[in-house]
Amino acid sequence: MRKVKNSGLRNASLALAGITLIFAVASESFAHSGTQEEQDACTPDVFRYCSAQIPNEERIVACLNRHLAKLSPACRSVMSGGPATRKSREAR
């Protein structure tokens, strides 16, 4: 039992690290770093569609791009550089 808990904590830690790093890689294509709001927008979609890619941030970004049509509106906007992304850039 303890191994399962430790494994679960390890996986959760890796997932959070991967999600945090997603936007460091994605920022190259967006020409800005991911804000907390942008990370929050895509976290559920990362777990839903791309959990097998965690913690490899390049593969997560590629996975999100492959599933663009299925993403939540907020994450789709972040990934495509839409209004939510522009709004967060303007707020800085």
mmCIF file as gemmi writes it, N, C-alpha and C atoms, coordinates in Angstrom:
data_model
loop_
_atom_site.group_PDB
_atom_site.id
_atom_site.type_symbol
_atom_site.label_atom_id
_atom_site.label_alt_id
_atom_site.label_comp_id
_atom_site.label_asym_id
_atom_site.label_entity_id
_atom_site.label_seq_id
_atom_site.pdbx_PDB_ins_code
_atom_site.Cartn_x
_atom_site.Cartn_y
_atom_site.Cartn_z
_atom_site.occupancy
_atom_site.B_iso_or_equiv
_atom_site.pdbx_formal_charge
_atom_site.auth_seq_id
_atom_site.auth_asym_id
_atom_site.pdbx_PDB_model_num
ATOM 1 N N . MET Axp A 1 ? 0.81 -1.198 0 1 0 ? 1 A 1
ATOM 2 C CA . MET Axp A 1 ? 0 0 0 1 0 ? 1 A 1
ATOM 3 C C . MET Axp A 1 ? 0.854 1.263 0 1 0 ? 1 A 1
ATOM 4 N N . ARG Axp A 2 ? 1.864 1.278 0.815 1 0 ? 2 A 1
ATOM 5 C CA . ARG Axp A 2 ? 2.695 2.475 0.905 1 0 ? 2 A 1
ATOM 6 C C . ARG Axp A 2 ? 3.357 2.791 -0.431 1 0 ? 2 A 1
ATOM 7 N N . LYS Axp A 3 ? 3.773 1.754 -1.16 1 0 ? 3 A 1
ATOM 8 C CA . LYS Axp A 3 ? 4.387 1.968 -2.465 1 0 ? 3 A 1
ATOM 9 C C . LYS Axp A 3 ? 3.421 2.672 -3.406 1 0 ? 3 A 1
ATOM 10 N N . VAL Axp A 4 ? 2.179 2.284 -3.373 1 0 ? 4 A 1
ATOM 11 C CA . VAL Axp A 4 ? 1.178 2.894 -4.236 1 0 ? 4 A 1
ATOM 12 C C . VAL Axp A 4 ? 1.032 4.378 -3.905 1 0 ? 4 A 1
ATOM 13 N N . LYS Axp A 5 ? 0.973 4.699 -2.612 1 0 ? 5 A 1
ATOM 14 C CA . LYS Axp A 5 ? 0.847 6.103 -2.216 1 0 ? 5 A 1
ATOM 15 C C . LYS Axp A 5 ? 2.058 6.894 -2.668 1 0 ? 5 A 1
ATOM 16 N N . ASN Axp A 6 ? 3.256 6.359 -2.434 1 0 ? 6 A 1
ATOM 17 C CA . ASN Axp A 6 ? 4.469 7.051 -2.859 1 0 ? 6 A 1
ATOM 18 C C . ASN Axp A 6 ? 4.498 7.205 -4.368 1 0 ? 6 A 1
ATOM 19 N N . SER Axp A 7 ? 4.084 6.172 -5.067 1 0 ? 7 A 1
ATOM 20 C CA . SER Axp A 7 ? 4.045 6.234 -6.525 1 0 ? 7 A 1
ATOM 21 C C . SER Axp A 7 ? 3.045 7.297 -6.981 1 0 ? 7 A 1
ATOM 22 N N . GLY Axp A 8 ? 1.912 7.358 -6.315 1 0 ? 8 A 1
ATOM 23 C CA . GLY Axp A 8 ? 0.904 8.361 -6.654 1 0 ? 8 A 1
ATOM 24 C C . GLY Axp A 8 ? 1.403 9.775 -6.406 1 0 ? 8 A 1
ATOM 25 N N . LEU Axp A 9 ? 2.083 9.967 -5.285 1 0 ? 9 A 1
ATOM 26 C CA . LEU Axp A 9 ? 2.647 11.289 -4.986 1 0 ? 9 A 1
ATOM 27 C C . LEU Axp A 9 ? 3.72 11.652 -5.993 1 0 ? 9 A 1
ATOM 28 N N . ARG Axp A 10 ? 4.533 10.672 -6.351 1 0 ? 10 A 1
ATOM 29 C CA . ARG Axp A 10 ? 5.592 10.915 -7.335 1 0 ? 10 A 1
ATOM 30 C C . ARG Axp A 10 ? 4.972 11.307 -8.675 1 0 ? 10 A 1
ATOM 31 N N . ASN Axp A 11 ? 3.959 10.563 -9.099 1 0 ? 11 A 1
ATOM 32 C CA . ASN Axp A 11 ? 3.298 10.872 -10.373 1 0 ? 11 A 1
ATOM 33 C C . ASN Axp A 11 ? 2.645 12.251 -10.341 1 0 ? 11 A 1
ATOM 34 N N . ALA Axp A 12 ? 2.025 12.588 -9.226 1 0 ? 12 A 1
ATOM 35 C CA . ALA Axp A 12 ? 1.393 13.903 -9.109 1 0 ? 12 A 1
ATOM 36 C C . ALA Axp A 12 ? 2.443 15.01 -9.162 1 0 ? 12 A 1
ATOM 37 N N . SER Axp A 13 ? 3.563 14.785 -8.491 1 0 ? 13 A 1
ATOM 38 C CA . SER Axp A 13 ? 4.643 15.782 -8.519 1 0 ? 13 A 1
ATOM 39 C C . SER Axp A 13 ? 5.196 15.945 -9.921 1 0 ? 13 A 1
ATOM 40 N N . LEU Axp A 14 ? 5.401 14.824 -10.605 1 0 ? 14 A 1
ATOM 41 C CA . LEU Axp A 14 ? 5.895 14.889 -11.981 1 0 ? 14 A 1
ATOM 42 C C . LEU Axp A 14 ? 4.889 15.59 -12.886 1 0 ? 14 A 1
ATOM 43 N N . ALA Axp A 15 ? 3.617 15.309 -12.67 1 0 ? 15 A 1
ATOM 44 C CA . ALA Axp A 15 ? 2.578 15.937 -13.486 1 0 ? 15 A 1
ATOM 45 C C . ALA Axp A 15 ? 2.583 17.45 -13.297 1 0 ? 15 A 1
ATOM 46 N N . LEU Axp A 16 ? 2.65 17.887 -12.05 1 0 ? 16 A 1
ATOM 47 C CA . LEU Axp A 16 ? 2.67 19.329 -11.794 1 0 ? 16 A 1
ATOM 48 C C . LEU Axp A 16 ? 3.917 19.982 -12.376 1 0 ? 16 A 1
ATOM 49 N N . ALA Axp A 17 ? 5.044 19.302 -12.245 1 0 ? 17 A 1
ATOM 50 C CA . ALA Axp A 17 ? 6.274 19.843 -12.827 1 0 ? 17 A 1
ATOM 51 C C . ALA Axp A 17 ? 6.149 19.926 -14.344 1 0 ? 17 A 1
ATOM 52 N N . GLY Axp A 18 ? 5.583 18.876 -14.929 1 0 ? 18 A 1
ATOM 53 C CA . GLY Axp A 18 ? 5.405 18.858 -16.381 1 0 ? 18 A 1
ATOM 54 C C . GLY Axp A 18 ? 4.479 19.956 -16.858 1 0 ? 18 A 1
ATOM 55 N N . ILE Axp A 19 ? 3.385 20.134 -16.153 1 0 ? 19 A 1
ATOM 56 C CA . ILE Axp A 19 ? 2.42 21.161 -16.539 1 0 ? 19 A 1
ATOM 57 C C . ILE Axp A 19 ? 3.038 22.547 -16.414 1 0 ? 19 A 1
ATOM 58 N N . THR Axp A 20 ? 3.79 22.749 -15.345 1 0 ? 20 A 1
ATOM 59 C CA . THR Axp A 20 ? 4.451 24.04 -15.166 1 0 ? 20 A 1
ATOM 60 C C . THR Axp A 20 ? 5.422 24.308 -16.3 1 0 ? 20 A 1
ATOM 61 N N . LEU Axp A 21 ? 6.127 23.261 -16.713 1 0 ? 21 A 1
ATOM 62 C CA . LEU Axp A 21 ? 7.126 23.423 -17.762 1 0 ? 21 A 1
ATOM 63 C C . LEU Axp A 21 ? 6.524 23.478 -19.159 1 0 ? 21 A 1
ATOM 64 N N . ILE Axp A 22 ? 5.305 23.017 -19.308 1 0 ? 22 A 1
ATOM 65 C CA . ILE Axp A 22 ? 4.644 23.062 -20.617 1 0 ? 22 A 1
ATOM 66 C C . ILE Axp A 22 ? 4.731 24.46 -21.2 1 0 ? 22 A 1
ATOM 67 N N . PHE Axp A 23 ? 4.429 25.413 -20.369 1 0 ? 23 A 1
ATOM 68 C CA . PHE Axp A 23 ? 4.329 26.771 -20.859 1 0 ? 23 A 1
ATOM 69 C C . PHE Axp A 23 ? 5.68 27.423 -21.09 1 0 ? 23 A 1
ATOM 70 N N . ALA Axp A 24 ? 6.717 26.856 -20.502 1 0 ? 24 A 1
ATOM 71 C CA . ALA Axp A 24 ? 8.058 27.338 -20.831 1 0 ? 24 A 1
ATOM 72 C C . ALA Axp A 24 ? 8.37 26.979 -22.275 1 0 ? 24 A 1
ATOM 73 N N . VAL Axp A 25 ? 7.994 25.763 -22.681 1 0 ? 25 A 1
ATOM 74 C CA . VAL Axp A 25 ? 8.205 25.325 -24.062 1 0 ? 25 A 1
ATOM 75 C C . VAL Axp A 25 ? 7.209 26.008 -24.983 1 0 ? 25 A 1
ATOM 76 N N . ALA Axp A 26 ? 5.956 26.046 -24.572 1 0 ? 26 A 1
ATOM 77 C CA . ALA Axp A 26 ? 4.922 26.661 -25.405 1 0 ? 26 A 1
ATOM 78 C C . ALA Axp A 26 ? 5.19 28.145 -25.596 1 0 ? 26 A 1
ATOM 79 N N . SER Axp A 27 ? 5.86 28.751 -24.645 1 0 ? 27 A 1
ATOM 80 C CA . SER Axp A 27 ? 6.096 30.19 -24.739 1 0 ? 27 A 1
ATOM 81 C C . SER Axp A 27 ? 6.928 30.554 -25.954 1 0 ? 27 A 1
ATOM 82 N N . GLU Axp A 28 ? 7.759 29.626 -26.413 1 0 ? 28 A 1
ATOM 83 C CA . GLU Axp A 28 ? 8.543 29.906 -27.609 1 0 ? 28 A 1
ATOM 84 C C . GLU Axp A 28 ? 7.621 30.166 -28.793 1 0 ? 28 A 1
ATOM 85 N N . SER Axp A 29 ? 6.564 29.392 -28.905 1 0 ? 29 A 1
ATOM 86 C CA . SER Axp A 29 ? 5.651 29.59 -30.023 1 0 ? 29 A 1
ATOM 87 C C . SER Axp A 29 ? 4.715 30.772 -29.784 1 0 ? 29 A 1
ATOM 88 N N . PHE Axp A 30 ? 4.461 31.111 -28.533 1 0 ? 30 A 1
ATOM 89 C CA . PHE Axp A 30 ? 3.587 32.24 -28.229 1 0 ? 30 A 1
ATOM 90 C C . PHE Axp A 30 ? 4.366 33.528 -28.009 1 0 ? 30 A 1
ATOM 91 N N . ALA Axp A 31 ? 5.671 33.438 -27.93 1 0 ? 31 A 1
ATOM 92 C CA . ALA Axp A 31 ? 6.552 34.578 -27.66 1 0 ? 31 A 1
ATOM 93 C C . ALA Axp A 31 ? 6.246 35.224 -26.311 1 0 ? 31 A 1
ATOM 94 N N . HIS Axp A 32 ? 5.764 34.453 -25.356 1 0 ? 32 A 1
ATOM 95 C CA . HIS Axp A 32 ? 5.603 34.918 -23.983 1 0 ? 32 A 1
ATOM 96 C C . HIS Axp A 32 ? 5.552 33.711 -23.068 1 0 ? 32 A 1
ATOM 97 N N . SER Axp A 33 ? 5.776 33.928 -21.796 1 0 ? 33 A 1
ATOM 98 C CA . SER Axp A 33 ? 5.709 32.809 -20.865 1 0 ? 33 A 1
ATOM 99 C C . SER Axp A 33 ? 4.272 32.623 -20.416 1 0 ? 33 A 1
ATOM 100 N N . GLY Axp A 34 ? 3.937 31.391 -20.074 1 0 ? 34 A 1
ATOM 101 C CA . GLY Axp A 34 ? 2.582 31.092 -19.641 1 0 ? 34 A 1
ATOM 102 C C . GLY Axp A 34 ? 2.289 31.693 -18.28 1 0 ? 34 A 1
ATOM 103 N N . THR Axp A 35 ? 1.164 32.343 -18.186 1 0 ? 35 A 1
ATOM 104 C CA . THR Axp A 35 ? 0.741 32.902 -16.903 1 0 ? 35 A 1
ATOM 105 C C . THR Axp A 35 ? 0.083 31.799 -16.086 1 0 ? 35 A 1
ATOM 106 N N . GLN Axp A 36 ? -0.144 32.068 -14.823 1 0 ? 36 A 1
ATOM 107 C CA . GLN Axp A 36 ? -0.841 31.104 -13.977 1 0 ? 36 A 1
ATOM 108 C C . GLN Axp A 36 ? -2.237 30.838 -14.547 1 0 ? 36 A 1
ATOM 109 N N . GLU Axp A 37 ? -2.884 31.885 -15.052 1 0 ? 37 A 1
ATOM 110 C CA . GLU Axp A 37 ? -4.222 31.741 -15.638 1 0 ? 37 A 1
ATOM 111 C C . GLU Axp A 37 ? -4.189 30.784 -16.842 1 0 ? 37 A 1
ATOM 112 N N . GLU Axp A 38 ? -3.161 30.907 -17.675 1 0 ? 38 A 1
ATOM 113 C CA . GLU Axp A 38 ? -3.034 30.034 -18.845 1 0 ? 38 A 1
ATOM 114 C C . GLU Axp A 38 ? -2.756 28.596 -18.423 1 0 ? 38 A 1
ATOM 115 N N . GLN Axp A 39 ? -1.915 28.43 -17.415 1 0 ? 39 A 1
ATOM 116 C CA . GLN Axp A 39 ? -1.637 27.088 -16.918 1 0 ? 39 A 1
ATOM 117 C C . GLN Axp A 39 ? -2.907 26.47 -16.35 1 0 ? 39 A 1
ATOM 118 N N . ASP Axp A 40 ? -3.652 27.252 -15.575 1 0 ? 40 A 1
ATOM 119 C CA . ASP Axp A 40 ? -4.906 26.763 -15.001 1 0 ? 40 A 1
ATOM 120 C C . ASP Axp A 40 ? -5.899 26.367 -16.09 1 0 ? 40 A 1
ATOM 121 N N . ALA Axp A 41 ? -5.896 27.107 -17.193 1 0 ? 41 A 1
ATOM 122 C CA . ALA Axp A 41 ? -6.826 26.825 -18.29 1 0 ? 41 A 1
ATOM 123 C C . ALA Axp A 41 ? -6.553 25.467 -18.924 1 0 ? 41 A 1
ATOM 124 N N . CYS Axp A 42 ? -5.294 25.065 -18.99 1 0 ? 42 A 1
ATOM 125 C CA . CYS Axp A 42 ? -4.941 23.835 -19.714 1 0 ? 42 A 1
ATOM 126 C C . CYS Axp A 42 ? -4.696 22.614 -18.837 1 0 ? 42 A 1
ATOM 127 N N . THR Axp A 43 ? -4.545 22.794 -17.539 1 0 ? 43 A 1
ATOM 128 C CA . THR Axp A 43 ? -4.244 21.656 -16.671 1 0 ? 43 A 1
ATOM 129 C C . THR Axp A 43 ? -5.248 20.511 -16.816 1 0 ? 43 A 1
ATOM 130 N N . PRO Axp A 44 ? -6.561 20.764 -16.776 1 0 ? 44 A 1
ATOM 131 C CA . PRO Axp A 44 ? -7.499 19.642 -16.925 1 0 ? 44 A 1
ATOM 132 C C . PRO Axp A 44 ? -7.36 18.923 -18.273 1 0 ? 44 A 1
ATOM 133 N N . ASP Axp A 45 ? -7.089 19.682 -19.334 1 0 ? 45 A 1
ATOM 134 C CA . ASP Axp A 45 ? -6.935 19.076 -20.657 1 0 ? 45 A 1
ATOM 135 C C . ASP Axp A 45 ? -5.654 18.252 -20.745 1 0 ? 45 A 1
ATOM 136 N N . VAL Axp A 46 ? -4.607 18.697 -20.075 1 0 ? 46 A 1
ATOM 137 C CA . VAL Axp A 46 ? -3.37 17.911 -20.056 1 0 ? 46 A 1
ATOM 138 C C . VAL Axp A 46 ? -3.649 16.558 -19.418 1 0 ? 46 A 1
ATOM 139 N N . PHE Axp A 47 ? -4.34 16.554 -18.275 1 0 ? 47 A 1
ATOM 140 C CA . PHE Axp A 47 ? -4.652 15.286 -17.625 1 0 ? 47 A 1
ATOM 141 C C . PHE Axp A 47 ? -5.613 14.447 -18.465 1 0 ? 47 A 1
ATOM 142 N N . ARG Axp A 48 ? -6.558 15.078 -19.12 1 0 ? 48 A 1
ATOM 143 C CA . ARG Axp A 48 ? -7.565 14.358 -19.896 1 0 ? 48 A 1
ATOM 144 C C . ARG Axp A 48 ? -6.975 13.73 -21.156 1 0 ? 48 A 1
ATOM 145 N N . TYR Axp A 49 ? -6.188 14.468 -21.905 1 0 ? 49 A 1
ATOM 146 C CA . TYR Axp A 49 ? -5.728 14.005 -23.213 1 0 ? 49 A 1
ATOM 147 C C . TYR Axp A 49 ? -4.249 13.637 -23.282 1 0 ? 49 A 1
ATOM 148 N N . CYS Axp A 50 ? -3.443 14.152 -22.382 1 0 ? 50 A 1
ATOM 149 C CA . CYS Axp A 50 ? -1.99 14.04 -22.557 1 0 ? 50 A 1
ATOM 150 C C . CYS Axp A 50 ? -1.259 13.503 -21.334 1 0 ? 50 A 1
ATOM 151 N N . SER Axp A 51 ? -1.963 12.851 -20.428 1 0 ? 51 A 1
ATOM 152 C CA . SER Axp A 51 ? -1.309 12.399 -19.198 1 0 ? 51 A 1
ATOM 153 C C . SER Axp A 51 ? -0.161 11.429 -19.465 1 0 ? 51 A 1
ATOM 154 N N . ALA Axp A 52 ? -0.232 10.679 -20.549 1 0 ? 52 A 1
ATOM 155 C CA . ALA Axp A 52 ? 0.847 9.734 -20.874 1 0 ? 52 A 1
ATOM 156 C C . ALA Axp A 52 ? 2.129 10.463 -21.268 1 0 ? 52 A 1
ATOM 157 N N . GLN Axp A 53 ? 2.02 11.74 -21.588 1 0 ? 53 A 1
ATOM 158 C CA . GLN Axp A 53 ? 3.19 12.515 -22.02 1 0 ? 53 A 1
ATOM 159 C C . GLN Axp A 53 ? 3.895 13.213 -20.851 1 0 ? 53 A 1
ATOM 160 N N . ILE Axp A 54 ? 3.265 13.248 -19.695 1 0 ? 54 A 1
ATOM 161 C CA . ILE Axp A 54 ? 3.84 13.905 -18.52 1 0 ? 54 A 1
ATOM 162 C C . ILE Axp A 54 ? 5.054 13.105 -18.069 1 0 ? 54 A 1
ATOM 163 N N . PRO Axp A 55 ? 6.181 13.716 -17.802 1 0 ? 55 A 1
ATOM 164 C CA . PRO Axp A 55 ? 6.497 15.126 -17.639 1 0 ? 55 A 1
ATOM 165 C C . PRO Axp A 55 ? 7.194 15.758 -18.849 1 0 ? 55 A 1
ATOM 166 N N . ASN Axp A 56 ? 7.167 15.112 -20.011 1 0 ? 56 A 1
ATOM 167 C CA . ASN Axp A 56 ? 7.877 15.63 -21.192 1 0 ? 56 A 1
ATOM 168 C C . ASN Axp A 56 ? 7.09 16.795 -21.789 1 0 ? 56 A 1
ATOM 169 N N . GLU Axp A 57 ? 7.533 18.008 -21.494 1 0 ? 57 A 1
ATOM 170 C CA . GLU Axp A 57 ? 6.76 19.184 -21.887 1 0 ? 57 A 1
ATOM 171 C C . GLU Axp A 57 ? 6.63 19.354 -23.395 1 0 ? 57 A 1
ATOM 172 N N . GLU Axp A 58 ? 7.653 18.986 -24.15 1 0 ? 58 A 1
ATOM 173 C CA . GLU Axp A 58 ? 7.54 19.088 -25.618 1 0 ? 58 A 1
ATOM 174 C C . GLU Axp A 58 ? 6.448 18.164 -26.14 1 0 ? 58 A 1
ATOM 175 N N . ARG Axp A 59 ? 6.392 16.963 -25.59 1 0 ? 59 A 1
ATOM 176 C CA . ARG Axp A 59 ? 5.362 16.012 -26.018 1 0 ? 59 A 1
ATOM 177 C C . ARG Axp A 59 ? 3.978 16.448 -25.553 1 0 ? 59 A 1
ATOM 178 N N . ILE Axp A 60 ? 3.9 17.09 -24.395 1 0 ? 60 A 1
ATOM 179 C CA . ILE Axp A 60 ? 2.607 17.588 -23.907 1 0 ? 60 A 1
ATOM 180 C C . ILE Axp A 60 ? 2.081 18.677 -24.836 1 0 ? 60 A 1
ATOM 181 N N . VAL Axp A 61 ? 2.938 19.607 -25.209 1 0 ? 61 A 1
ATOM 182 C CA . VAL Axp A 61 ? 2.522 20.683 -26.117 1 0 ? 61 A 1
ATOM 183 C C . VAL Axp A 61 ? 2.082 20.097 -27.451 1 0 ? 61 A 1
ATOM 184 N N . ALA Axp A 62 ? 2.854 19.134 -27.972 1 0 ? 62 A 1
ATOM 185 C CA . ALA Axp A 62 ? 2.481 18.489 -29.237 1 0 ? 62 A 1
ATOM 186 C C . ALA Axp A 62 ? 1.141 17.773 -29.095 1 0 ? 62 A 1
ATOM 187 N N . CYS Axp A 63 ? 0.942 17.109 -27.967 1 0 ? 63 A 1
ATOM 188 C CA . CYS Axp A 63 ? -0.317 16.403 -27.714 1 0 ? 63 A 1
ATOM 189 C C . CYS Axp A 63 ? -1.486 17.384 -27.658 1 0 ? 63 A 1
ATOM 190 N N . LEU Axp A 64 ? -1.313 18.482 -26.944 1 0 ? 64 A 1
ATOM 191 C CA . LEU Axp A 64 ? -2.383 19.483 -26.876 1 0 ? 64 A 1
ATOM 192 C C . LEU Axp A 64 ? -2.702 20.028 -28.264 1 0 ? 64 A 1
ATOM 193 N N . ASN Axp A 65 ? -1.68 20.248 -29.059 1 0 ? 65 A 1
ATOM 194 C CA . ASN Axp A 65 ? -1.913 20.729 -30.427 1 0 ? 65 A 1
ATOM 195 C C . ASN Axp A 65 ? -2.649 19.691 -31.268 1 0 ? 65 A 1
ATOM 196 N N . ARG Axp A 66 ? -2.349 18.403 -31.073 1 0 ? 66 A 1
ATOM 197 C CA . ARG Axp A 66 ? -3.06 17.34 -31.802 1 0 ? 66 A 1
ATOM 198 C C . ARG Axp A 66 ? -4.53 17.279 -31.4 1 0 ? 66 A 1
ATOM 199 N N . HIS Axp A 67 ? -4.828 17.612 -30.153 1 0 ? 67 A 1
ATOM 200 C CA . HIS Axp A 67 ? -6.199 17.538 -29.638 1 0 ? 67 A 1
ATOM 201 C C . HIS Axp A 67 ? -6.876 18.907 -29.59 1 0 ? 67 A 1
ATOM 202 N N . LEU Axp A 68 ? -6.371 19.848 -30.333 1 0 ? 68 A 1
ATOM 203 C CA . LEU Axp A 68 ? -6.844 21.234 -30.264 1 0 ? 68 A 1
ATOM 204 C C . LEU Axp A 68 ? -8.366 21.352 -30.354 1 0 ? 68 A 1
ATOM 205 N N . ALA Axp A 69 ? -8.98 20.61 -31.245 1 0 ? 69 A 1
ATOM 206 C CA . ALA Axp A 69 ? -10.435 20.705 -31.428 1 0 ? 69 A 1
ATOM 207 C C . ALA Axp A 69 ? -11.208 20.19 -30.215 1 0 ? 69 A 1
ATOM 208 N N . LYS Axp A 70 ? -10.579 19.334 -29.395 1 0 ? 70 A 1
ATOM 209 C CA . LYS Axp A 70 ? -11.251 18.747 -28.237 1 0 ? 70 A 1
ATOM 210 C C . LYS Axp A 70 ? -11.005 19.53 -26.949 1 0 ? 70 A 1
ATOM 211 N N . LEU Axp A 71 ? -10.063 20.463 -26.97 1 0 ? 71 A 1
ATOM 212 C CA . LEU Axp A 71 ? -9.691 21.175 -25.75 1 0 ? 71 A 1
ATOM 213 C C . LEU Axp A 71 ? -10.814 22.082 -25.27 1 0 ? 71 A 1
ATOM 214 N N . SER Axp A 72 ? -10.769 22.383 -23.985 1 0 ? 72 A 1
ATOM 215 C CA . SER Axp A 72 ? -11.723 23.348 -23.434 1 0 ? 72 A 1
ATOM 216 C C . SER Axp A 72 ? -11.519 24.682 -24.152 1 0 ? 72 A 1
ATOM 217 N N . PRO Axp A 73 ? -12.55 25.498 -24.227 1 0 ? 73 A 1
ATOM 218 C CA . PRO Axp A 73 ? -12.396 26.787 -24.914 1 0 ? 73 A 1
ATOM 219 C C . PRO Axp A 73 ? -11.236 27.624 -24.363 1 0 ? 73 A 1
ATOM 220 N N . ALA Axp A 74 ? -11.059 27.619 -23.056 1 0 ? 74 A 1
ATOM 221 C CA . ALA Axp A 74 ? -9.983 28.425 -22.462 1 0 ? 74 A 1
ATOM 222 C C . ALA Axp A 74 ? -8.611 27.917 -22.886 1 0 ? 74 A 1
ATOM 223 N N . CYS Axp A 75 ? -8.406 26.608 -22.85 1 0 ? 75 A 1
ATOM 224 C CA . CYS Axp A 75 ? -7.111 26.046 -23.237 1 0 ? 75 A 1
ATOM 225 C C . CYS Axp A 75 ? -6.891 26.196 -24.739 1 0 ? 75 A 1
ATOM 226 N N . ARG Axp A 76 ? -7.937 26.006 -25.513 1 0 ? 76 A 1
ATOM 227 C CA . ARG Axp A 76 ? -7.819 26.174 -26.965 1 0 ? 76 A 1
ATOM 228 C C . ARG Axp A 76 ? -7.371 27.598 -27.294 1 0 ? 76 A 1
ATOM 229 N N . SER Axp A 77 ? -7.915 28.557 -26.567 1 0 ? 77 A 1
ATOM 230 C CA . SER Axp A 77 ? -7.524 29.949 -26.771 1 0 ? 77 A 1
ATOM 231 C C . SER Axp A 77 ? -6.051 30.162 -26.415 1 0 ? 77 A 1
ATOM 232 N N . VAL Axp A 78 ? -5.609 29.554 -25.327 1 0 ? 78 A 1
ATOM 233 C CA . VAL Axp A 78 ? -4.202 29.663 -24.93 1 0 ? 78 A 1
ATOM 234 C C . VAL Axp A 78 ? -3.309 29.046 -25.991 1 0 ? 78 A 1
ATOM 235 N N . MET Axp A 79 ? -3.657 27.853 -26.447 1 0 ? 79 A 1
ATOM 236 C CA . MET Axp A 79 ? -2.806 27.13 -27.395 1 0 ? 79 A 1
ATOM 237 C C . MET Axp A 79 ? -2.781 27.793 -28.765 1 0 ? 79 A 1
ATOM 238 N N . SER Axp A 80 ? -3.858 28.473 -29.123 1 0 ? 80 A 1
ATOM 239 C CA . SER Axp A 80 ? -3.897 29.103 -30.444 1 0 ? 80 A 1
ATOM 240 C C . SER Axp A 80 ? -3.543 30.589 -30.391 1 0 ? 80 A 1
ATOM 241 N N . GLY Axp A 81 ? -3.205 31.082 -29.205 1 0 ? 81 A 1
ATOM 242 C CA . GLY Axp A 81 ? -2.841 32.494 -29.076 1 0 ? 81 A 1
ATOM 243 C C . GLY Axp A 81 ? -4.027 33.415 -29.228 1 0 ? 81 A 1
ATOM 244 N N . GLY Axp A 82 ? -5.202 32.952 -28.82 1 0 ? 82 A 1
ATOM 245 C CA . GLY Axp A 82 ? -6.441 33.704 -28.994 1 0 ? 82 A 1
ATOM 246 C C . GLY Axp A 82 ? -6.619 34.842 -28.01 1 0 ? 82 A 1
ATOM 247 N N . PRO Axp A 83 ? -7.852 35.346 -27.9 1 0 ? 83 A 1
ATOM 248 C CA . PRO Axp A 83 ? -8.15 36.525 -27.081 1 0 ? 83 A 1
ATOM 249 C C . PRO Axp A 83 ? -7.728 36.395 -25.622 1 0 ? 83 A 1
ATOM 250 N N . ALA Axp A 84 ? -7.911 35.233 -25.015 1 0 ? 84 A 1
ATOM 251 C CA . ALA Axp A 84 ? -7.517 35.069 -23.61 1 0 ? 84 A 1
ATOM 252 C C . ALA Axp A 84 ? -6.019 35.255 -23.456 1 0 ? 84 A 1
ATOM 253 N N . THR Axp A 85 ? -5.267 34.781 -24.42 1 0 ? 85 A 1
ATOM 254 C CA . THR Axp A 85 ? -3.814 34.935 -24.376 1 0 ? 85 A 1
ATOM 255 C C . THR Axp A 85 ? -3.435 36.394 -24.554 1 0 ? 85 A 1
ATOM 256 N N . ARG Axp A 86 ? -4.057 37.058 -25.505 1 0 ? 86 A 1
ATOM 257 C CA . ARG Axp A 86 ? -3.771 38.483 -25.717 1 0 ? 86 A 1
ATOM 258 C C . ARG Axp A 86 ? -4.146 39.295 -24.48 1 0 ? 86 A 1
ATOM 259 N N . LYS Axp A 87 ? -5.291 38.966 -23.869 1 0 ? 87 A 1
ATOM 260 C CA . LYS Axp A 87 ? -5.75 39.683 -22.682 1 0 ? 87 A 1
ATOM 261 C C . LYS Axp A 87 ? -4.737 39.537 -21.548 1 0 ? 87 A 1
ATOM 262 N N . SER Axp A 88 ? -4.213 38.321 -21.35 1 0 ? 88 A 1
ATOM 263 C CA . SER Axp A 88 ? -3.25 38.128 -20.265 1 0 ? 88 A 1
ATOM 264 C C . SER Axp A 88 ? -1.947 38.851 -20.559 1 0 ? 88 A 1
ATOM 265 N N . ARG Axp A 89 ? -1.566 38.958 -21.827 1 0 ? 89 A 1
ATOM 266 C CA . ARG Axp A 89 ? -0.354 39.698 -22.197 1 0 ? 89 A 1
ATOM 267 C C . ARG Axp A 89 ? -0.541 41.187 -21.934 1 0 ? 89 A 1
ATOM 268 N N . GLU Axp A 90 ? -1.738 41.698 -22.25 1 0 ? 90 A 1
ATOM 269 C CA . GLU Axp A 90 ? -2.01 43.122 -22.065 1 0 ? 90 A 1
ATOM 270 C C . GLU Axp A 90 ? -2.056 43.493 -20.588 1 0 ? 90 A 1
ATOM 271 N N . ALA Axp A 91 ? -2.431 42.533 -19.741 1 0 ? 91 A 1
ATOM 272 C CA . ALA Axp A 91 ? -2.538 42.795 -18.309 1 0 ? 91 A 1
ATOM 273 C C . ALA Axp A 91 ? -1.17 42.939 -17.653 1 0 ? 91 A 1
ATOM 274 N N . ARG Axp A 92 ? -0.131 42.489 -18.312 1 0 ? 92 A 1
ATOM 275 C CA . ARG Axp A 92 ? 1.211 42.559 -17.715 1 0 ? 92 A 1
ATOM 276 C C . ARG Axp A 92 ? 1.793 43.926 -17.749 1 0 ? 92 A 1
